[in-house]
């Protein structure tokens, strides 16, 4: 179905927001300027802008103009064990997962160390791209021992939760340890997360335990443009 003119402009403006051409808290060009740029009427531009206001990307400030909203997702999984889908739904955000690959591979040394496996053991590697309201939010590579978890192969993790599958096999993840680092995106992560190469990323290394046995090792690259993280600290 052919897109309406205002929808084309809306998509282009959203792309500028995602690429930080229009930065958070920055005022976008006036309707008259955008109408001149796109060669359309002001009402058409106004309709495109209103669509982005309704979706939470822009905010109209009376007497000042229209500004890019800070609509970053506040992640609190640093303090609790919660699936990505459950966390997004609790925030009123529509989650989606794209399965990039699911393969049987030779265990990299860093993964062997994390999971207490012998070097070059066979592991299941699952690569997923997670979306929040159609925005690519996180790229995740997950590694699990192949021995004992063979049934995890061949599952479509775009529609099924990995933790649910582990639960069904009798392996509930009941403890995790996480390390947070900062990285910059390379060509692959930038392409998948729809950001510029060199943009900052939150990088998490996670080990999931079943009854103190390391069972899952994940590396996750969080889009720095749409994610923030909350840490609750108790003073003892």
Secondary structure, 3 states (H helix, E strand, C coil): CCCCHHHHHHHHHHHHHHCCCCCCCCECCCHHHHHHHHCCCHHHHHHHHHHHHHCCCEEEECCCEEEECCCCEEECCCCCCCCHHHHHHHCCCCEEEEEEEEEEEECCHHHHHHHCCCCCCEEEEEEEEEEECCEEEEEEEEEEECCCCHHHCCCCCCCCCHHHHHHHCCCCCCEEEEEEEEEECCHHHHHHHCCCCCCEEEEEEEEEEECCEEEEEEEEEEECCCEEECCCCCCC
